[in-house]
């Protein structure tokens, strides 16, 4: 009996150790990944907000495909490949990535040309400000603004730490069901522990899912060896797995490309009305031209869509993606669960709130580390001060950086050369600059001031938007512009949340020595006193 | 995709909280079930939330919507309860009433 009990205690202790230190080490990056990832659930919506001059009406896929191909035929008919994203409910414009034929003479690597954005109704290029839009938060969330392999590797490492922290945290937590609904305010360390437990336990299925699927999404990169051991060339694996043809070579015999409209209709018929989302045209206007049409993933959990390839010269159907096996379906559903592209508005907001819960879990965990080790009166050791400062830099300053990204979109002149890069720079200069300035202030003041500045930056967004565009809050209400209305509402709500945080951080200082009441035994009904305390505060 | 599975989950979680002694309000709320009944009602409502979600959007998306909205309902309930405990508990009634209303108008 006592042996088993002490074994259990030993296990709990070692798990607690793992949870504390892995969580701390990856915590700051994880906080940034969670917060920007949460924003990415509104990736197309953020992009639309960042190009306020665009007012595009929805257009059927067939018409968008026709105008897109007409534009490409008129501007660069001899490309190697056109990758065309058709508009959908969330992205109103047509986006095209064109790849020119490799130049046999030039040794320089093929340059990627800029993305082409078209009005789907007319095929005219869009005249909108240059911006990275929601894509920036999305990319940062797993590439961390680092050079190519390193950002993804670091993100993967942090995801592994997160997964470990989730498992060890569940083992360490002795009172999952007893404390299931328990959140007590104004009790110092106890409150941080409650907040950490509640945000972790109540949304545990989401946290486990999002961490695991995030890791799995890039598993081919993290673990390339199974493919390397079984396939001489990785491309052969993809042909095997996804049934995509190896890229065909042009024959050099000119044959005009078949009209795209009937092919889009044919694909839609094959999918019983499923919506085509992407069209890949390879070697257009050649006898070997192929037109691959990919199905939209917006209706189903599985994010990997089906595809059909037609001959661009004859219009005949060449291949169709095989029905995916269980492994691919699993991978596709996991990716779908992570991205949430299948989610309608209500479920997408649910995803957003769950993401915020995850952010709160990481943030409260970081704060708990310091709350546990704070000794009143004693001079804190170096590691403590480091963690405290990094916490301020991450939790209080990153939101200001994100707001600065959005603010700079409105404040940098719309026609300025290289403005997209300036927006990105605005985010990092604000974030790191504020973190550096916060070093000059005492810790308590730094918390209050950084949080207040973040709140002010978000509160400024609706005002700046009103001043610089014709889609301000009142115009949105009058015109029923739901996207801009929700965006303003969300900014005000975030500002209020950060302002509340700043106010609470200030409260702690005014409470003398913050030891007004000794912690009660946990078995007592804590609800009523907590409420009193909340009323007083 | 609608809110009703989340609304029912909210009522379910309130009911499960009422089954725990330390979460029962000191002057009892009117028509408050006993802990045993509250627990039974809670689990039945969770099951109902699942059925409603599956009925609305099919098994795969229904299961996802059920779990995710349950998580959010739980987090909102605990936040609200830590601030205004009785309000948080009482809100279970309108949220449960709103659910069939939403289903009827098919929103």
Interface residues (C-beta under 8 A of the other chain):
Chain A: X180 X181 X182 X183 X184 X185 X198 X199 X202 X203 X204 X205 X206 X301 X333 X337 X342 X343 X344 X345 X346 X347 X350 X351 X353 X354 X357 X523 X524 X525 X526 X527 X528 X530 X531 X534
Chain B: X1 X2 X3 X6 X13 X17 X20 X21 X22 X23 X25 X26 X60 X61 X64 X65 X67 X68 X69 X71 X72 X74 X75 X77 X78 X79 X81 X82 X83 X84 X85
